[in-house]
Amino acid sequence: MPRGPRRGLRRGLRARLVLVFLLVAVVSALAAAALTFRQARGAILDRAQDSAVRDLRGQLDSLAPGLPARPARSDLRALTLRLDRAGGSRAWRTSAVYRDGPLVSATSRTAHLPGGLRETGASARTAVVQRFHRGDTPWLAVAVPVMVADEPSRRSGLVVYASFSLASEQQDVSSLVDAARTGALPVVVLSVVPALFAARSVLRPVRRLRSAAEDMSAGALDTRIEVTGDDELADLGRTFNGMAATLQADADRLRDMEAKARRFAADVSHELRTPLAAMTAVTGVLDEDAASGQLEPETAEALGLVADETRRLTRMVEDLMEISRFDAGAAVLHRDEVDVGELVRKTLALRHWQDRADVDVPPGLRANLDPRRVDVVLANLVGNALRHGGPAVRVRVRGRGGDGRLVLSVADSGPGIPEAVLPHVFDRFTKGDAARARSEGSGLGLAIAAENARLHGGTLTATNSPDGGAEFTLTLPLGTA
C-alpha cells in the first residue's frame, strides 16, 4: 500500500507536537522573564527611592538645626545649595518652601516636581515620593517635611523638595530586558531537542498502530502490536489488539461458513445434474409423443409444464455450477484473437435473433478474448432485452484506441430498470420480475455476465437511457498489439 499519506500525517503530527512544545517553552520563558523583570525593576527603583529619601533625610537632620525658627529666603537658598552639593552622583535638584512662601532654589532652576506633590508634601508628616516622566526619562521626586526638633510630631512648616533622573536605573532595567531576551532565545532553541524526543516517544506507538491498521486493511488480520506501559496510548494498543482478534475470529468464521455454503451449492448442483439429465431425456421423449397426438390434451399440457420447469431447473443448475467455479477461482480464460463483428453475429444467429436486433459493429475490429464467455455475456444481455425491452434491441460495438478498450452496449426500448433495483441488478438471485416484471430465469444470468467481464479485466454496467429503456455496457481490454 502507498506510504505517502502516512509519512505526511506523521510529519504533520510531529510538527504540531514540536510547535506546541515550543509555544509552551516560549510562553514559559517569556512569563519567567516578565516576572523577573518586574521584580528586578521594582527592586532597582525601590532601592534608588529608599536611598534618596534616606540621604536627603540625613542631610536635613544635620542642616536643619542650624536654620532660624523662621527662615528667610536667603536661608532657604543656602540650605538648597548645600543640599545640591551633597547630592553627589545622584545630582538631585532641591527646592525649599516655608509655609505658604515661594519655592526657593540655590539657582534659577527649581526642582522638577510633578503635579500635586507640593500640596501633598505641605500636609505630610513623612517623606512623600512620586515617580514621573520628563520626555522618555523617568524621574523621582521627593518631598521631606522638617519637623520641630523638640516636638517630632509637629511640622515646622519647612518642606524640602528634591528631584533627580532615574536614567541610570532605567539603563539597568534595559540591561535586564536584554539579558532576559538573550537568555530566553537559547532556552527556546534548546527546547527543540526535548520537543523532538517527546514527539518521537508519542509518535512511535501511533506509527506502529498506523502500520498495523494498514496491514489489517491489506488482509493480514493476524496483525498485532506490541503494547508497553499503562498510559492512554497503551490502552489504545490493547483495544486495537482486542478488535483485531475479534475481527480475525469473525472473518475466519465467515470464511468457513462461506466455504461450506459454496461447497454445499456445488455439491447439490453436481448431484442434481444426473437426475435432471434423465428427466430431460424422459420429457423429451414424452414431448415427441405429445406432438404426435398420442397423448390426451390434458396430459400433453401437464407434460409441457413439467418439461418447461425441468429445462428451467437444468439451466439453474448449470448457472450454479458456473457460479461455484467463479467462487472457487477455477474459472479460466481461453483467449483467442477474434473478429468482434463475426462473434456478435454468430451469437445472434445461434439463437435465431439476427433479425430481432439492430447491430452496429465496425468492420475489421479484432480483440483478444474468450469467445465462449463473451458469447455467454452477450446472449444474456440480448435475451433479457428481447424478453423485457420490446422488439427494438440495439447492439453497438466500438473500439477505443486511446485506452485500448472494447465497448459493447445493448440497449432496449422497454420501461427501464426501477431506480431501487438498479444498484443491485448484478447481485445474485436478483429476479428479473422485481426489476422488469418477469418471472423466468434463475436470477444468476447477470451475475455470471458480470463475473465473466471481471475475469477479462473489464466491467459490466447498467443504466437507464434518457430516451427510455435500459442499457447495459460491457467494457473489455482489446488485448491486441
ZAMARGU-4260 file (C-alpha; in steps of 0.2 Angstrom, whole numbers, plus 5000, padded with zeros to 4 digits):
<rodrens>
0) 5000/5000/5000 | 5006/5018/4997 | 5015/5025/5012 | 5014/5044/5006 | 4999/5049/5017
5) 5006/5040/5032 | 5023/5050/5031 | 5013/5066/5028 | 5002/5063/5043 | 5017/5058/5054
10) 5027/5074/5049 | 5011/5084/5052 | 5008/5077/5069 | 5027/5079/5074 | 5027/5097/5068
15) 5011/5101/5078 | 5019/5092/5094 | 5035/5102/5092 | 5026/5118/5089 | 5016/5116/5104
20) 5031/5111/5114 | 5040/5127/5108 | 5025/5138/5111 | 5025/5131/5129 | 5043/5135/5131
25) 5041/5152/5123 | 5027/5156/5135 | 5036/5149/5150 | 5052/5159/5146 | 5043/5175/5142
30) 5032/5173/5158 | 5048/5169/5169 | 5057/5184/5160 | 5042/5196/5163 | 5041/5191/5181
35) 5060/5193/5184 | 5060/5209/5175 | 5045/5215/5186 | 5053/5210/5202 | 5071/5217/5197
40) 5064/5233/5191 | 5054/5236/5207 | 5069/5231/5217 | 5080/5244/5207 | 5068/5258/5208
45) 5064/5255/5227 | 5082/5254/5231 | 5085/5271/5222 | 5070/5278/5230 | 5074/5272/5248
50) 5092/5278/5246 | 5087/5295/5240 | 5075/5298/5255 | 5087/5291/5267 | 5101/5303/5261
55) 5090/5318/5260 | 5083/5315/5277 | 5101/5313/5284 | 5106/5329/5276 | 5091/5338/5283
60) 5094/5331/5300 | 5112/5338/5300 | 5107/5355/5292 | 5090/5359/5299 | 5095/5363/5317
65) 5106/5377/5310 | 5091/5386/5302 | 5082/5400/5311 | 5064/5397/5318 | 5058/5407/5303
70) 5070/5405/5289 | 5071/5419/5277 | 5073/5417/5258 | 5092/5418/5259 | 5092/5404/5272
75) 5082/5393/5261 | 5094/5397/5247 | 5109/5392/5257 | 5100/5376/5263 | 5096/5371/5245
80) 5114/5375/5239 | 5122/5364/5252 | 5109/5350/5248 | 5113/5351/5230 | 5132/5349/5233
85) 5128/5334/5245 | 5118/5326/5231 | 5134/5318/5224 | 5132/5307/5209 | 5113/5307/5211
90) 5114/5326/5205 | 5097/5330/5213 | 5090/5347/5212 | 5082/5353/5228 | 5070/5367/5232
95) 5063/5373/5249 | 5047/5382/5254 | 5042/5389/5271 | 5024/5388/5275 | 5015/5396/5260
100) 5030/5405/5254 | 5038/5403/5236 | 5048/5389/5231 | 5066/5393/5233 | 5081/5385/5225
105) 5100/5388/5225 | 5100/5393/5207 | 5087/5399/5195 | 5082/5381/5191 | 5070/5374/5204
110) 5067/5355/5206 | 5056/5347/5194 | 5040/5342/5203 | 5025/5333/5197 | 5008/5340/5199
115) 5000/5338/5216 | 5017/5334/5225 | 5018/5352/5233 | 5000/5350/5240 | 5004/5333/5247
120) 5020/5337/5254 | 5014/5353/5263 | 5002/5342/5273 | 5013/5327/5275 | 5022/5321/5291
125) 5033/5309/5282 | 5043/5309/5266 | 5032/5308/5251 | 5039/5301/5234 | 5032/5301/5217
130) 5039/5294/5200 | 5035/5304/5184 | 5042/5306/5167 | 5050/5320/5158 | 5050/5316/5140
135) 5056/5297/5139 | 5066/5299/5155 | 5060/5293/5172 | 5062/5304/5187 | 5059/5303/5205
140) 5053/5317/5216 | 5054/5318/5235 | 5045/5329/5247 | 5053/5329/5265 | 5044/5339/5279
145) 5055/5346/5293 | 5048/5343/5310 | 5051/5353/5326 | 5066/5347/5335 | 5058/5347/5352
150) 5041/5340/5346 | 5044/5327/5332 | 5026/5325/5329 | 5024/5344/5324 | 5028/5351/5307
155) 5039/5366/5307 | 5032/5372/5291 | 5048/5369/5281 | 5047/5357/5267 | 5061/5352/5256
160) 5059/5345/5238 | 5071/5336/5228 | 5070/5328/5211 | 5083/5318/5201 | 5084/5307/5185
165) 5082/5289/5185 | 5091/5287/5169 | 5105/5276/5176 | 5092/5265/5184 | 5082/5264/5168
170) 5098/5258/5159 | 5100/5244/5172 | 5082/5239/5169 | 5085/5239/5150 | 5101/5228/5153
175) 5089/5216/5162 | 5077/5216/5147 | 5092/5212/5135 | 5098/5199/5147 | 5081/5191/5148
180) 5079/5191/5129 | 5096/5185/5127 | 5093/5171/5139 | 5076/5166/5133 | 5082/5163/5115
185) 5094/5149/5119 | 5081/5141/5130 | 5068/5141/5116 | 5081/5134/5104 | 5087/5121/5116
190) 5069/5116/5119 | 5068/5109/5101 | 5078/5094/5107 | 5067/5088/5121 | 5052/5093/5110
195) 5058/5081/5096 | 5061/5067/5109 | 5044/5070/5116 | 5036/5069/5099 | 5046/5054/5094
200) 5040/5045/5110 | 5022/5049/5107 | 5023/5046/5088 | 5031/5029/5089 | 5016/5019/5096
205) 5005/5029/5084 | 5016/5024/5069 | 5015/5006/5075 | 4996/5007/5076 | 4995/5015/5059
210) 5006/5002/5051 | 4996/4988/5059 | 4980/4996/5053 | 4987/4996/5035 | 4992/4978/5037
215) 4975/4973/5043 | 4966/4983/5028 | 4978/4973/5017 | 4970/4957/5024 | 4983/4952/5037
220) 4970/4950/5051 | 4983/4941/5062 | 4992/4958/5064 | 4995/4963/5082 | 5006/4977/5090
225) 5017/4976/5105 | 5010/4986/5120 | 5021/4993/5134 | 5016/5005/5148 | 5000/5009/5156
230) 4996/5026/5148 | 4982/5031/5136 | 4992/5025/5120 | 4995/5008/5128 | 4976/5007/5132
235) 4973/5011/5113 | 4985/4997/5108 | 4976/4985/5119 | 4960/4990/5112 | 4967/4988/5094
240) 4973/4971/5098 | 4956/4965/5105 | 4947/4972/5090 | 4959/4963/5078 | 4957/4947/5087
245) 4938/4949/5086 | 4939/4953/5068 | 4950/4939/5064 | 4939/4927/5073 | 4923/4934/5064
250) 4932/4933/5047 | 4938/4915/5050 | 4920/4910/5055 | 4913/4919/5040 | 4925/4912/5028
255) 4921/4894/5035 | 4903/4897/5033 | 4905/4904/5015 | 4916/4889/5010 | 4903/4877/5017
260) 4889/4886/5008 | 4899/4886/4991 | 4903/4868/4994 | 4885/4864/4998 | 4879/4873/4982
265) 4892/4865/4971 | 4888/4848/4978 | 4869/4850/4977 | 4871/4856/4959 | 4883/4841/4954
270) 4871/4829/4962 | 4856/4836/4953 | 4864/4835/4936 | 4862/4816/4934 | 4843/4815/4938
275) 4840/4831/4929 | 4848/4824/4913 | 4837/4808/4915 | 4822/4819/4917 | 4826/4829/4902
280) 4828/4814/4892 | 4811/4807/4898 | 4802/4823/4895 | 4810/4825/4878 | 4803/4808/4873
285) 4786/4812/4880 | 4786/4829/4871 | 4788/4819/4855 | 4773/4809/4859 | 4763/4824/4864
290) 4767/4832/4847 | 4762/4817/4838 | 4745/4817/4846 | 4747/4801/4856 | 4743/4809/4872
295) 4727/4816/4879 | 4726/4835/4878 | 4726/4837/4897 | 4741/4825/4899 | 4750/4834/4885
300) 4748/4851/4893 | 4754/4845/4910 | 4768/4837/4902 | 4773/4853/4894 | 4773/4862/4910
305) 4784/4848/4918 | 4796/4850/4903 | 4797/4869/4904 | 4801/4868/4923 | 4814/4854/4920
310) 4823/4864/4907 | 4822/4879/4919 | 4829/4869/4933 | 4843/4862/4922 | 4848/4880/4917
315) 4848/4885/4936 | 4859/4870/4940 | 4871/4875/4926 | 4872/4893/4932 | 4875/4887/4950
320) 4889/4876/4944 | 4897/4891/4934 | 4895/4902/4949 | 4903/4889/4960 | 4918/4889/4948
325) 4920/4908/4949 | 4919/4907/4968 | 4932/4893/4969 | 4944/4903/4957 | 4943/4889/4945
330) 4936/4899/4930 | 4949/4902/4917 | 4950/4911/4901 | 4954/4903/4884 | 4959/4919/4875
335) 4959/4919/4856 | 4960/4934/4844 | 4943/4935/4836 | 4934/4947/4824 | 4921/4955/4836
340) 4908/4958/4822 | 4908/4940/4817 | 4907/4934/4836 | 4892/4945/4838 | 4883/4939/4823
345) 4887/4921/4827 | 4879/4924/4845 | 4863/4931/4837 | 4862/4918/4823 | 4864/4903/4835
350) 4849/4909/4845 | 4839/4915/4829 | 4840/4933/4835 | 4849/4940/4819 | 4833/4948/4813
355) 4827/4955/4830 | 4842/4965/4834 | 4850/4981/4826 | 4869/4978/4826 | 4882/4991/4823
360) 4899/4984/4823 | 4914/4992/4814 | 4922/4981/4801 | 4939/4973/4805 | 4938/4976/4824
365) 4948/4962/4832 | 4950/4958/4851 | 4960/4945/4861 | 4946/4937/4872 | 4937/4921/4877
370) 4924/4920/4864 | 4914/4907/4874 | 4912/4918/4889 | 4909/4934/4879 | 4895/4924/4870
375) 4888/4920/4887 | 4888/4938/4892 | 4881/4944/4875 | 4867/4931/4874 | 4862/4935/4892
380) 4860/4954/4888 | 4852/4952/4871 | 4840/4939/4878 | 4835/4950/4893 | 4832/4965/4881
385) 4821/4954/4869 | 4811/4947/4883 | 4808/4963/4893 | 4813/4978/4882 | 4802/4976/4867
390) 4807/4972/4849 | 4819/4986/4846 | 4836/4980/4853 | 4851/4989/4848 | 4869/4981/4849
395) 4883/4993/4847 | 4901/4989/4847 | 4916/5002/4847 | 4935/5001/4849 | 4943/5015/4859
400) 4961/5016/4853 | 4966/5029/4866 | 4965/5017/4881 | 4964/5001/4871 | 4946/4996/4876
405) 4932/4987/4868 | 4915/4994/4872 | 4899/4984/4868 | 4882/4991/4873 | 4865/4983/4872
410) 4850/4994/4873 | 4831/4991/4873 | 4816/5002/4872 | 4807/4995/4887 | 4802/5003/4903
415) 4819/5003/4910 | 4825/4996/4927 | 4817/5004/4943 | 4829/5015/4952 | 4828/5005/4968
420) 4833/4989/4959 | 4847/4997/4948 | 4861/4996/4961 | 4858/4978/4964 | 4854/4972/4946
425) 4870/4961/4946 | 4868/4954/4963 | 4865/4935/4963 | 4847/4929/4963 | 4840/4947/4959
430) 4825/4941/4950 | 4820/4950/4934 | 4802/4951/4939 | 4807/4963/4953 | 4816/4973/4940
435) 4806/4971/4924 | 4791/4961/4929 | 4797/4944/4923 | 4796/4928/4931 | 4808/4916/4921
440) 4826/4914/4923 | 4837/4909/4938 | 4842/4926/4944 | 4860/4922/4941 | 4862/4927/4922
445) 4868/4945/4925 | 4879/4939/4940 | 4888/4927/4929 | 4889/4940/4915 | 4897/4952/4927
450) 4909/4939/4933 | 4914/4935/4915 | 4918/4953/4912 | 4929/4954/4928 | 4938/4939/4923
455) 4943/4948/4907 | 4949/4963/4917 | 4933/4973/4911 | 4917/4979/4918 | 4898/4977/4915
460) 4887/4992/4920 | 4868/4995/4919 | 4860/5012/4916 | 4843/5019/4911 | 4844/5028/4895
465) 4837/5046/4895 | 4826/5041/4879 | 4819/5026/4889 | 4824/5008/4891 | 4839/5000/4899
470) 4856/5000/4893 | 4870/4988/4898 | 4888/4992/4893 | 4902/4979/4893 | 4920/4986/4893
475) 4934/4974/4889 | 4953/4977/4885 | 4956/4974/4867 | 4972/4964/4871 | 4979/4966/4853
480) 4996/4973/4848
</rodrens>
